[in-house]
Structure formats: structure tokens, C-alpha cells
Amino acid sequence: MLRISRSAWTSFVAILFLVSLLACTEIKPDSYAMGSAVPFGSVGFSVRSTESTSDMNGKAILVHARMESLEGQEQARVASQSWQSFFNLVDHNGKKYKCRRILPTDYYYQNYSGGTSRGEKAWGKSLDPETAFSPVPTDWILRFDVPLEAEGFTLVIDNMSFHRPGVMAVPLDR
């Protein structure tokens, strides 16, 4: 019969406790102000402003972001098709909301808001999925759908997919 010494057993329990404690510890994100550069892979990323629209079902928070140094039209297309998973909105109660859509600003307003950007025409020519990324856009909209009563938002950005450490947070003005 195998006997485990008391000190070995105590060490095992202590290590198990420390591992479980570390697993439950939430990493606090680095905070960045609106307008400042946020390290997001090789892309120059910053939050410019926010906008809110609402109806009876809820409201949409639009985060106006600038993304510079995208590596051509193909990376811009990939950003619009799959980068939503990198962005979450967190309200003052800690509830998370997923990014529903990320699109170039002009293309978003033309296709999802009746063609106006804060009451003004947002584009000169009609954009389609083929021309929306030429030239490579720098102004983007991240759309989040939230309940009407939600407030006090922070944009949380996961940088791990770019093999960079950390999660970043940008407190918003909404």
C-alpha cells in the first residue's frame, strides 16, 4: 500500500488551492482614454466617439473607431467579417454585450441607418461590398445592441488573438 507523507499531502493541497485561486482571478484590463492609441496587433486603433440610437426593443451603441495600418483591402474585409469577437461592451453592472457588426463607417450608414450620419449624407457614391474596402477604410463603426436601461459603458478589447498580452479597456462617454 502506498503511503503519502503528511508534508507531501499538505504541499499537494496547498498547490491545488493556489491553482484554483489563480483560475478564479480575473485579469484587470489596461485602460486607455478615448482618442488615445490602443495596441491592437499591428493595427493602429483608437476610439473616436460614440453614438446611441434606440427604439422600443432596446438601443444600439455605435462606437466610432479609427483603424490605421490595415494591410490592404483583404485585411479590411477580414476585419468586417470576423473581428467582432475581439470586442465586447461592458455596462456599469458588469454585463457584457457582444459586438454585432463592425463595418466601415460610410458603408454602415448607407446600409443600416437609412443613409444618414448624424443627419448628413455619409457618402458621395453608392457603396457595395466590393467597393466598400477601396480605398482601405480607416473610419469604422462597432455596433452593440443593449437594453434600454443599460448605461455606463466600457469597450473591452481582446488582444490575445494577435499573440499580444492582455485585454484593454476604453471607458466610453455613454
C-alpha positions as CSV (number, residue, x, y, z in Angstrom):
1,M,0.0,0.0,0.0
2,L,1.3,3.4,-1.0
3,R,1.6,5.9,1.9
4,I,1.8,9.6,1.3
5,S,3.6,11.6,4.0
6,R,1.7,14.3,5.7
7,S,4.1,17.0,4.3
8,A,3.6,15.8,0.7
9,W,-0.2,15.8,1.2
10,T,-0.1,19.3,2.7
11,S,2.1,20.5,-0.2
12,F,-0.4,18.9,-2.7
13,V,-3.4,20.6,-1.1
14,A,-1.6,24.0,-1.0
15,I,-0.7,23.8,-4.7
16,L,-4.2,22.7,-5.6
17,F,-5.5,25.7,-3.6
18,L,-3.2,28.2,-5.4
19,V,-4.0,26.8,-8.8
20,S,-7.8,27.2,-8.1
21,L,-7.3,30.7,-6.7
22,L,-5.3,31.8,-9.9
23,A,-8.0,30.2,-12.1
24,C,-10.7,32.3,-10.4
25,T,-8.7,35.6,-10.5
26,E,-9.9,37.9,-13.3
27,I,-7.2,39.8,-15.1
28,K,-7.8,43.6,-14.9
29,P,-7.5,45.1,-18.4
30,D,-5.2,48.0,-19.2
31,S,-7.2,51.2,-19.5
32,Y,-6.9,53.7,-22.4
33,A,-8.7,57.0,-22.8
34,M,-10.9,57.8,-25.8
35,G,-8.8,59.1,-28.7
36,S,-5.6,57.5,-27.5
37,A,-3.8,54.8,-29.4
38,V,-4.7,51.3,-28.2
39,P,-2.2,48.5,-29.0
40,F,-4.3,46.1,-31.2
41,G,-2.0,43.8,-33.1
42,S,-0.2,45.7,-35.8
43,V,-3.2,47.9,-36.4
44,G,-3.3,51.5,-35.1
45,F,-6.6,51.5,-33.2
46,S,-8.4,54.3,-31.3
47,V,-11.9,55.1,-30.2
48,R,-13.1,58.5,-31.6
49,S,-16.6,58.9,-30.2
50,T,-19.9,57.0,-29.5
51,E,-23.4,57.4,-30.7
52,S,-26.7,55.9,-29.4
53,T,-29.9,55.1,-31.2
54,S,-32.9,53.5,-29.6
55,D,-36.4,52.0,-30.3
56,M,-38.9,50.2,-28.2
57,N,-36.8,47.0,-28.2
58,G,-33.5,48.4,-27.0
59,K,-30.7,50.7,-28.1
60,A,-27.7,50.4,-30.2
61,I,-24.4,51.8,-29.1
62,L,-22.2,52.7,-32.1
63,V,-18.5,53.0,-31.3
64,H,-16.7,55.2,-33.9
65,A,-13.2,53.8,-34.2
66,R,-10.2,54.6,-36.3
67,M,-8.1,51.7,-37.6
68,E,-5.0,52.6,-39.5
69,S,-2.3,50.4,-41.0
70,L,-4.6,47.7,-42.1
71,E,-2.7,45.5,-44.6
72,G,-4.8,46.2,-47.7
73,Q,-8.4,45.5,-48.7
74,E,-8.2,41.8,-47.8
75,Q,-7.4,42.5,-44.1
76,A,-10.2,45.2,-44.1
77,R,-12.7,42.6,-45.4
78,V,-11.5,40.1,-42.8
79,A,-11.9,42.7,-40.1
80,S,-15.5,43.3,-41.1
81,Q,-16.3,39.6,-41.3
82,S,-14.6,38.2,-38.2
83,W,-13.2,40.8,-35.8
84,Q,-16.4,41.2,-33.8
85,S,-15.2,38.5,-31.4
86,F,-12.4,40.8,-30.3
87,F,-14.7,43.5,-28.9
88,N,-17.2,43.5,-26.0
89,L,-19.1,46.3,-24.4
90,V,-19.5,46.1,-20.6
91,D,-22.0,48.2,-18.7
92,H,-21.6,49.6,-15.2
93,N,-23.2,46.5,-13.7
94,G,-20.6,44.2,-15.4
95,K,-22.9,42.8,-18.0
96,K,-21.2,42.0,-21.3
97,Y,-22.6,42.6,-24.8
98,K,-21.1,41.2,-28.0
99,C,-20.2,43.3,-31.0
100,R,-22.9,42.6,-33.6
101,R,-21.3,44.3,-36.5
102,I,-18.1,46.0,-37.5
103,L,-18.1,47.9,-40.8
104,P,-16.5,50.9,-42.5
105,T,-18.4,54.0,-41.4
106,D,-19.8,55.0,-44.8
107,Y,-20.9,51.5,-45.6
108,Y,-22.6,51.1,-42.2
109,Y,-24.6,54.3,-42.6
110,Q,-25.6,53.6,-46.2
111,N,-26.8,50.1,-45.4
112,Y,-28.0,50.1,-41.8
113,S,-29.3,53.6,-40.8
114,G,-31.2,55.0,-43.8
115,G,-28.2,56.6,-45.3
116,T,-27.5,59.4,-42.8
117,S,-24.7,60.1,-40.4
118,R,-25.9,62.4,-37.7
119,G,-28.3,63.9,-40.2
120,E,-25.9,64.3,-43.0
121,K,-25.3,62.3,-46.2
122,A,-22.4,60.0,-45.3
123,W,-21.1,59.2,-48.8
124,G,-20.7,60.6,-52.3
125,K,-21.3,57.4,-54.3
126,S,-23.2,54.2,-53.6
127,L,-21.0,51.6,-51.9
128,D,-21.4,47.8,-52.3
129,P,-19.5,45.0,-50.6
130,E,-16.9,45.1,-53.4
131,T,-16.2,48.9,-53.3
132,A,-16.6,49.4,-49.5
133,F,-13.0,48.5,-48.9
134,S,-11.4,50.5,-51.7
135,P,-9.6,52.6,-50.7
136,V,-8.8,50.8,-47.4
137,P,-11.1,52.5,-44.9
138,T,-9.8,54.0,-41.7
139,D,-13.1,55.0,-40.0
140,W,-15.2,52.1,-38.7
141,I,-18.3,51.5,-36.6
142,L,-18.6,48.8,-34.0
143,R,-22.3,48.2,-33.2
144,F,-23.5,46.8,-29.9
145,D,-27.2,46.1,-29.1
146,V,-28.0,46.7,-25.4
147,P,-31.2,47.0,-23.3
148,L,-32.7,50.5,-22.9
149,E,-31.8,50.7,-19.2
150,A,-28.1,49.8,-19.7
151,E,-25.6,52.6,-19.2
152,G,-22.0,53.4,-18.2
153,F,-20.2,51.5,-20.9
154,T,-16.6,50.4,-21.4
155,L,-15.2,48.9,-24.6
156,V,-13.2,45.8,-23.8
157,I,-10.7,44.6,-26.5
158,D,-9.2,41.1,-26.5
159,N,-5.6,41.3,-27.9
160,M,-4.8,37.7,-27.3
161,S,-5.6,36.6,-30.9
162,F,-2.8,38.8,-32.1
163,H,-0.4,36.9,-29.8
164,R,0.0,40.1,-27.7
165,P,-0.5,40.1,-23.9
166,G,-3.6,41.4,-22.3
167,V,-7.0,42.8,-22.5
168,M,-7.6,46.6,-23.0
169,A,-10.5,48.8,-21.9
170,V,-11.7,52.1,-23.1
171,P,-14.2,53.8,-20.9
172,L,-16.8,55.4,-23.2
173,D,-18.8,58.7,-22.8
174,R,-22.2,56.8,-22.8
